[in-house]
Amino acid sequence: SDITTREFWDRSKRVSQFTMRDIWFIGSIESAKAHINEQISKAKMRLLIITPQLTDIDVNALQKIPKFINIRIATNIDLDFPDHIAILQELDQMQNVTYRHREMQNLWGVNKDYEEVVLCVVSKSEVGGKLEDKLPSLDIKSEAKFAEETPSTETQPEDKSTEKSLVSDEKLKKKSDKSKDKTLNKSSKTDN
């Protein structure tokens, strides 16, 4: 979880300057989802997707992209929730997808081909006596122009922990029925 968040921040620190042309502001969760889906459709090599909940991921968009694109997902996974089990079973059918449990539910993000980064911080606000997720003045930074203008001399280190399907929550580790074991041990299929 922290490694994934750190990867976003480290990447954003390497970009020296942005013009207003490179920064967009998003005002809603729906708009953040739309930008993430747009980046999914444009990917050529690798995607890192972060969402608050597994149900926030558009599995249909992931199924439409070429199978050689490496997809890594960090999100909150709850195996007591039937919708999460169904989504995990769909993701397990895709050989190019790995996922991990992320306890915190405060980010929306996508990193496409190490060129463009969408990062949205979620906050809670009270509306009509209920707490709701809100995206306060979000900055989305596109690094495509910077990547085109600056030759890359630095290679990205491979993060082995994000390449494997890991679920770190103690509650998730206690699940032992056959279908859930298959879901949690997907990395053994992809390593062969």
C-alpha positions as a printed Julia matrix, in Angstrom:
192×3 Matrix{Float64}:
   0.0     0.0     0.0
   2.62    2.49    1.05
   4.95    1.31   -1.71
   2.29    2.06   -4.32
   1.59    5.5    -2.9
   5.32    6.2    -2.67
   5.71    5.22   -6.34
   3.22    7.92   -7.34
   4.9    10.59   -5.23
   8.42    9.65   -6.32
   7.39    9.83   -9.96
   5.71   13.21   -9.49
   8.83   14.65   -7.79
  11.0    13.86  -10.83
   9.08   16.23  -13.07
  10.69   19.64  -12.77
   8.08   22.05  -14.09
   4.49   22.02  -15.2
   2.68   24.59  -17.2
  -1.02   25.16  -16.66
  -1.45   23.3   -19.93
  -0.17   20.16  -18.16
  -2.48   20.38  -15.12
  -6.2    19.66  -15.03
  -8.63   20.04  -12.16
 -11.3    17.43  -11.49
 -14.31   18.13   -9.33
 -16.09   14.8    -8.98
 -15.5    11.1    -8.51
 -17.3    10.37  -11.79
 -14.87   12.62  -13.61
 -11.91   10.89  -11.95
 -13.29    7.5   -13.09
 -13.66    8.85  -16.64
 -10.04   10.07  -16.7
  -8.8     6.74  -15.36
 -10.8     4.83  -18.0
  -9.38    7.14  -20.67
  -5.84    6.3   -19.54
  -6.71    2.59  -19.53
  -7.79    2.79  -23.17
  -4.56    4.61  -24.16
  -2.1     2.27  -22.4
   0.61    0.65  -24.5
   2.75   -1.19  -21.95
   1.86   -0.91  -18.26
  -0.86    0.38  -15.95
  -0.95    0.91  -12.21
  -4.49    1.56  -10.98
  -5.42    2.64   -7.45
  -9.04    2.9    -6.32
 -10.71    3.09   -2.91
 -12.75   -0.11   -3.49
 -12.46   -3.07   -5.85
 -15.97   -2.32   -7.13
 -14.71    1.06   -8.41
 -12.67   -0.66  -11.14
 -14.2    -0.94  -14.6
 -13.37   -4.57  -15.42
 -14.92   -4.24  -18.9
 -12.42   -1.5   -19.77
  -9.56   -3.75  -18.62
 -10.85   -6.68  -20.69
 -10.86   -4.56  -23.87
  -7.17   -3.65  -23.84
  -4.49   -5.92  -25.38
  -3.36   -8.88  -23.28
   0.32   -7.89  -23.36
  -0.31   -4.75  -21.26
   0.76   -5.34  -17.65
  -2.01   -4.25  -15.26
  -1.37   -3.79  -11.54
  -4.22   -2.92   -9.19
  -4.04   -1.66   -5.58
  -7.42   -1.38   -3.9
  -9.42   -2.33   -0.84
 -10.5    -5.97   -1.17
 -13.17   -7.42    1.12
 -13.69  -11.17    0.64
 -16.86  -11.0     2.75
 -18.46   -8.93   -0.03
 -19.87  -11.1    -2.89
 -19.29   -8.4    -5.52
 -15.59   -8.36   -4.68
 -15.38  -12.16   -5.04
 -17.06  -11.95   -8.47
 -14.68   -9.22   -9.65
 -11.64  -11.14   -8.38
 -12.79  -14.2   -10.32
 -13.0   -12.08  -13.48
  -9.54  -10.62  -12.85
  -8.14  -14.12  -12.28
  -9.16  -15.01  -15.83
  -6.87  -12.26  -17.12
  -3.21  -13.4   -17.18
  -1.9    -9.82  -17.39
  -3.51   -8.6   -14.13
  -2.09   -8.64  -10.61
  -3.72   -7.06   -7.59
  -3.06   -6.34   -3.96
  -5.08   -5.27   -0.95
  -4.73   -1.63    0.06
  -6.2    -0.84    3.47
  -6.44    2.93    2.98
  -9.28    4.15    0.79
  -8.11    7.7     0.15
  -6.77    7.64   -3.45
  -7.87    7.36   -7.03
  -4.99    7.04   -9.4
  -3.52    5.62  -12.56
   0.03    5.6   -13.88
   0.06    4.87  -17.63
   3.32    3.71  -19.2
   5.31    5.92  -16.78
   4.21    8.87  -18.94
   0.98   10.14  -17.47
  -0.14   10.16  -13.87
  -3.65   10.82  -12.58
  -3.72   11.26   -8.82
  -6.85   12.16   -6.87
  -7.02   12.41   -3.09
 -10.38   11.51   -1.56
 -11.7    13.34    1.48
 -14.86   12.86    3.51
 -17.38   15.67    3.79
 -20.7    15.84    5.56
 -23.71   16.32    3.31
 -27.16   16.19    4.87
 -25.85   14.49    8.0
 -24.06   11.74    6.02
 -20.35   11.39    5.29
 -19.64   11.25    1.56
 -16.46   10.91   -0.47
 -15.38   14.1    -2.19
 -12.51   15.1    -4.43
 -11.25   18.49   -3.23
  -9.56   20.6    -5.95
  -7.84   17.73   -7.63
  -4.69   18.13   -9.66
  -4.04   15.76  -12.49
  -0.56   16.05  -13.91
   0.29   14.87  -17.37
   3.93   14.03  -17.85
   3.65   13.16  -21.54
   5.1    16.48  -22.76
   7.92   16.27  -20.24
   8.69   12.67  -21.24
   8.8    13.64  -24.93
  11.1    16.62  -24.31
  13.44   14.96  -21.79
  15.36   11.8   -22.67
  14.99    9.23  -19.93
  18.26    8.22  -18.32
  16.63    6.54  -15.38
  14.97    3.15  -15.44
  12.15    2.25  -13.13
  13.08   -0.32  -10.5
  10.89   -3.38  -10.53
   8.85   -3.56   -7.37
   8.44   -7.27   -6.74
   5.8    -6.71   -4.08
   3.43   -5.05   -6.55
   4.05   -7.66   -9.25
   2.62  -10.46   -7.16
  -0.95  -10.83   -6.0
  -0.63  -10.02   -2.33
  -3.37   -9.59    0.2
  -1.95   -8.36    3.49
  -5.01   -7.9     5.64
  -5.02  -10.5     8.45
  -8.76  -11.08    8.0
  -8.21  -11.98    4.34
  -5.43  -14.44    5.18
  -7.77  -16.49    7.37
 -10.04  -17.33    4.43
  -9.25  -20.84    3.3
 -11.95  -22.21    1.03
 -10.84  -23.44   -2.36
 -12.06  -20.58   -4.58
 -10.62  -17.91   -2.31
  -7.24  -19.66   -2.17
  -7.17  -19.66   -5.97
  -7.93  -15.93   -5.97
  -5.23  -15.08   -3.44
  -2.56  -17.29   -5.03
  -2.88  -16.08   -8.6
   0.79  -15.19   -8.72
   1.78  -18.86   -8.87
  -0.07  -19.16  -12.21
   1.57  -16.09  -13.7
   5.1   -16.99  -12.57
   5.22  -20.07  -14.86
